[in-house]
Amino acid sequence: MKSAVSRVVVAVSIVAALGATSACGGSGGDDGEKSRKPGAGSAKGGDAAARLEKAALATGDVKGYEVEKPRGAGNPGKAGNPGKAGTAGKAGKADPAMCAPLADILGTGTGSAPSTSPRPEAYVSRTLTRTDDKDSTTTRVGLSAYAEADAERLMADLRAASKAKKCATFHVGGHRYFGVRPAEAAEAAEANKPNVGGDEAVSYKLAHPMGEYVARQTITVVRDGGTLAVFDASNLYDPEGVQRDREAERNGMESVGTPKADEDPKVAAAIVDAQLGRV
């Protein structure tokens, strides 16, 4: 019988595989590289990698959550050297092509295939999991530094792709993503509270098969100047686990609480508040 802990471990491994490479880290062409000013990732100035590392969350910043630093995921450092964790970076080109921003934000659009998305100057990420068993959602928080004009263009492209009917289902190499749709306006607004900053936000949902599971993600991206904060909440729909929970309840036993088919993961407001307060 699968335990709640085992499902959380699987969820963490999924997030690590998808987010191992730099978020929005496509390898832009030479013309794009020449058009960007070096060191323009933030109006606040300073070394981008050091600034992002300082702004990244740590255990104790969000009550009830453990914060971990993924291995080999470019923490901290330039996006051109993201490390070797995971194989998502070799996934290939997005199909349809207009869905590339969605693939890039997941980390699957980087690597061998060309991308029109600009490469971030620096990228760091953290993985947050609950310290109790009340919620099996795992949240990856990524911070990327760009020239402000590049960050604005990425947000516009991401917003368009998340709303496009052609991107309701898309492929990146052997990966298939489906159910792509904008998240409720309230969720995007929640992630863009005036008191913690942020110039604009995009929020959307998607899912993809993962063996016997369905991995579901709710993603909110907040732009603050040239900095993009990506909040990627994920959980697993486990049909067998749901059935076992129902059988346990019928027998008068306590269920594990496996997420059901209609229970999409949510980006916790406490995580958003804590991270945006540090950017």
C-alpha positions as CSV (number, residue, x, y, z in Angstrom):
1,M,0.0,0.0,0.0
2,K,1.4,3.3,-1.0
3,S,1.9,5.8,1.8
4,A,1.3,9.6,1.8
5,V,5.1,10.0,2.2
6,S,5.8,7.9,-0.9
7,R,3.4,10.0,-3.0
8,V,5.1,13.2,-1.8
9,V,8.5,11.9,-2.7
10,V,7.2,11.1,-6.2
11,A,5.8,14.7,-6.4
12,V,9.1,16.2,-5.4
13,S,10.9,14.1,-8.1
14,I,8.5,15.3,-10.7
15,V,9.0,19.0,-9.8
16,A,12.8,18.4,-9.8
17,A,12.7,16.8,-13.2
18,L,10.6,19.6,-14.7
19,G,12.4,22.5,-13.1
20,A,16.0,21.3,-13.3
21,T,16.9,23.7,-16.1
22,S,16.5,27.4,-16.0
23,A,12.9,28.7,-16.0
24,C,12.2,30.5,-19.3
25,G,15.8,29.7,-20.2
26,G,15.6,29.2,-24.0
27,S,18.8,29.7,-25.9
28,G,18.0,32.9,-27.8
29,G,19.8,33.7,-31.1
30,D,22.8,35.9,-31.6
31,D,20.7,39.0,-32.6
32,G,18.7,38.7,-29.3
33,E,21.9,38.4,-27.3
34,K,23.4,41.6,-28.9
35,S,20.2,43.6,-28.3
36,R,20.2,43.1,-24.6
37,K,22.2,45.1,-22.2
38,P,24.4,43.0,-19.8
39,G,23.5,43.3,-16.2
40,A,20.1,44.6,-16.8
41,G,18.2,41.9,-15.0
42,S,16.9,44.2,-12.3
43,A,16.5,47.9,-11.8
44,K,17.9,47.4,-8.3
45,G,21.3,46.6,-9.8
46,G,24.0,44.5,-8.3
47,D,25.1,41.0,-9.3
48,A,22.0,39.2,-10.5
49,A,23.0,35.7,-9.2
50,A,24.0,37.0,-5.8
51,R,20.8,39.1,-5.5
52,L,18.5,36.2,-6.4
53,E,20.3,33.9,-4.0
54,K,19.8,36.4,-1.2
55,A,16.1,36.8,-2.1
56,A,15.4,33.0,-2.3
57,L,13.3,31.5,0.5
58,A,14.8,29.5,3.3
59,T,13.2,27.2,5.9
60,G,11.5,29.3,8.5
61,D,10.4,32.0,6.0
62,V,7.0,30.3,5.5
63,K,5.4,28.8,8.5
64,G,4.5,25.1,8.1
65,Y,6.8,24.6,5.1
66,E,10.2,23.0,4.7
67,V,12.4,24.7,2.0
68,E,15.0,22.7,0.0
69,K,17.5,23.8,-2.5
70,P,17.3,21.5,-5.6
71,R,20.6,19.8,-6.5
72,G,22.3,20.8,-9.7
73,A,19.6,23.3,-10.8
74,G,21.7,26.4,-11.3
75,N,21.6,27.6,-7.7
76,P,22.9,30.2,-7.9
77,G,24.5,31.0,-11.2
78,K,24.2,32.0,-14.8
79,A,21.5,30.3,-16.8
80,G,24.1,29.1,-19.3
81,N,25.3,26.6,-16.7
82,P,22.1,25.1,-15.2
83,G,23.6,21.8,-14.0
84,K,22.9,18.2,-14.9
85,A,19.9,17.4,-12.7
86,G,17.0,15.8,-14.7
87,T,16.7,15.3,-18.5
88,A,14.0,17.8,-19.2
89,G,16.4,20.1,-21.0
90,K,16.7,17.6,-23.8
91,A,13.0,17.3,-24.4
92,G,13.0,19.2,-27.7
93,K,10.9,21.8,-29.5
94,A,7.3,22.7,-28.6
95,D,4.5,21.7,-30.9
96,P,2.6,24.0,-31.7
97,A,5.5,26.4,-31.7
98,M,3.4,29.2,-30.1
99,C,3.3,27.1,-26.9
100,A,7.0,27.4,-26.4
101,P,6.7,29.9,-23.6
102,L,4.6,27.3,-21.6
103,A,7.4,24.7,-22.2
104,D,10.1,27.2,-21.3
105,I,8.6,28.1,-18.0
106,L,8.5,24.3,-17.1
107,G,12.1,23.9,-18.1
108,T,11.4,21.5,-20.9
109,G,12.1,24.0,-23.7
110,T,15.8,24.5,-23.0
111,G,18.8,22.5,-24.2
112,S,19.4,21.1,-27.6
113,A,16.4,22.7,-29.4
114,P,16.4,26.5,-30.3
115,S,14.0,28.8,-28.6
116,T,12.8,32.3,-29.2
117,S,12.7,33.0,-25.5
118,P,15.6,35.1,-24.0
119,R,18.0,33.4,-21.6
120,P,17.9,34.7,-18.0
121,E,21.1,36.3,-16.6
122,A,20.7,34.2,-13.5
123,Y,18.3,31.7,-12.0
124,V,17.7,30.1,-8.5
125,S,15.0,27.8,-7.3
126,R,13.6,26.3,-4.1
127,T,11.2,23.5,-3.4
128,L,8.6,23.8,-0.6
129,T,6.7,21.0,1.0
130,R,4.4,20.9,4.0
131,T,5.9,19.8,7.3
132,D,2.6,17.9,8.1
133,D,0.5,15.5,6.1
134,K,-2.4,17.8,5.6
135,D,-1.5,18.7,2.0
136,S,0.4,16.7,-0.6
137,T,1.1,19.8,-2.8
138,T,4.7,20.5,-3.6
139,T,5.6,24.0,-4.7
140,R,8.7,25.0,-6.7
141,V,9.6,28.7,-6.5
142,G,12.0,30.0,-9.2
143,L,13.5,33.4,-9.5
144,S,15.0,34.6,-12.9
145,A,16.7,37.9,-13.7
146,Y,16.2,39.4,-17.2
147,A,16.5,42.8,-18.9
148,E,13.2,44.4,-18.1
149,A,12.1,44.6,-21.8
150,D,12.7,40.8,-22.1
151,A,10.7,40.1,-18.9
152,E,7.8,42.1,-20.3
153,R,7.9,40.3,-23.6
154,L,8.0,36.9,-21.8
155,M,5.0,37.7,-19.8
156,A,3.1,38.8,-22.9
157,D,4.0,35.6,-24.8
158,L,3.1,33.5,-21.7
159,R,-0.2,35.2,-21.3
160,A,-1.1,34.7,-25.0
161,A,0.0,31.0,-25.0
162,S,-2.0,30.2,-21.8
163,K,-5.2,31.5,-23.4
164,A,-4.6,30.1,-26.9
165,K,-6.9,27.2,-27.9
166,K,-4.0,25.7,-29.9
167,C,-2.1,25.3,-26.6
168,A,-4.9,23.5,-24.8
169,T,-2.8,20.4,-25.6
170,F,0.8,20.6,-26.7
171,H,3.9,18.4,-26.9
172,V,7.6,18.9,-26.2
173,G,9.5,15.9,-27.5
174,G,8.0,12.9,-25.7
175,H,6.1,15.0,-23.1
176,R,2.4,15.7,-23.6
177,Y,0.6,18.5,-21.7
178,F,-3.1,18.9,-21.6
179,G,-5.9,20.8,-19.9
180,V,-4.0,24.1,-20.3
181,R,-6.2,27.0,-19.3
182,P,-5.9,30.3,-17.5
183,A,-6.5,30.0,-13.7
184,E,-9.2,31.9,-12.1
185,A,-8.7,35.7,-12.0
186,A,-8.8,35.6,-8.2
187,E,-5.8,33.4,-8.1
188,A,-3.7,35.7,-10.3
189,A,-4.9,38.7,-8.2
190,E,-3.9,36.9,-5.0
191,A,-0.4,36.5,-6.4
192,N,-0.2,40.2,-7.3
193,K,-1.0,42.0,-4.0
194,P,0.0,45.7,-4.1
195,N,1.5,45.4,-0.6
196,V,4.2,43.0,-1.7
197,G,5.0,44.4,-5.1
198,G,4.8,43.0,-8.6
199,D,4.0,44.7,-11.9
200,E,1.9,42.0,-13.4
201,A,0.9,38.3,-13.0
202,V,-0.1,35.4,-15.2
203,S,-1.7,32.3,-13.8
204,Y,-2.7,29.0,-15.5
205,K,-3.1,25.3,-15.0
206,L,-2.1,22.1,-16.9
207,A,-1.5,18.4,-16.4
208,H,0.5,15.6,-17.9
209,P,0.7,11.8,-17.6
210,M,3.4,10.4,-15.3
211,G,3.3,6.7,-15.4
212,E,0.2,5.5,-13.5
213,Y,-0.4,9.0,-12.2
214,V,-1.6,12.3,-13.6
215,A,0.7,15.2,-12.5
216,R,-1.2,18.4,-12.2
217,Q,0.3,21.9,-11.9
218,T,-1.0,25.4,-11.2
219,I,1.6,28.0,-12.2
220,T,1.6,31.7,-11.3
221,V,4.3,34.0,-12.7
222,V,4.8,37.4,-11.2
223,R,7.0,40.1,-12.8
224,D,8.7,42.7,-10.7
225,G,10.8,44.9,-13.0
226,G,13.2,42.5,-14.7
227,T,12.7,39.7,-12.1
228,L,10.3,36.8,-12.8
229,A,9.0,34.8,-9.8
230,V,7.5,31.5,-10.8
231,F,5.3,29.6,-8.4
232,D,4.7,26.1,-9.6
233,A,2.4,24.1,-7.3
234,S,2.0,20.4,-8.2
235,N,0.2,17.3,-6.9
236,L,-0.6,13.8,-8.2
237,Y,-3.9,12.3,-9.1
238,D,-3.5,8.6,-8.1
239,P,-6.6,6.6,-9.2
240,E,-5.6,3.6,-7.1
241,G,-4.9,5.8,-4.1
242,V,-8.4,7.4,-4.3
243,Q,-10.0,4.0,-4.5
244,R,-8.1,2.8,-1.4
245,D,-9.2,6.0,0.5
246,R,-12.9,5.3,-0.4
247,E,-12.6,1.7,0.7
248,A,-11.0,2.8,4.0
249,E,-13.8,5.3,4.6
250,R,-16.4,2.6,4.0
251,N,-14.6,0.3,6.5
252,G,-14.6,3.1,9.1
253,M,-10.9,3.7,8.8
254,E,-9.1,7.0,8.3
255,S,-8.1,7.7,4.7
256,V,-4.8,9.0,3.5
257,G,-6.4,12.0,1.8
258,T,-5.2,11.3,-1.8
259,P,-6.0,14.3,-4.1
260,K,-9.1,13.5,-6.2
261,A,-9.5,14.1,-9.9
262,D,-11.0,17.6,-9.5
263,E,-8.6,18.8,-6.8
264,D,-6.1,21.0,-8.6
265,P,-3.1,22.1,-6.6
266,K,-3.2,25.7,-5.3
267,V,-0.3,28.2,-5.0
268,A,-0.4,29.1,-1.3
269,A,-0.8,32.8,-0.7
270,A,1.7,32.5,2.2
271,I,4.4,31.3,-0.1
272,V,3.7,34.1,-2.6
273,D,3.6,36.8,0.1
274,A,6.9,35.6,1.6
275,Q,8.8,35.4,-1.7
276,L,7.5,38.6,-3.2
277,G,8.3,40.4,0.0
278,R,12.0,39.4,-0.5
279,V,12.4,40.3,-4.2
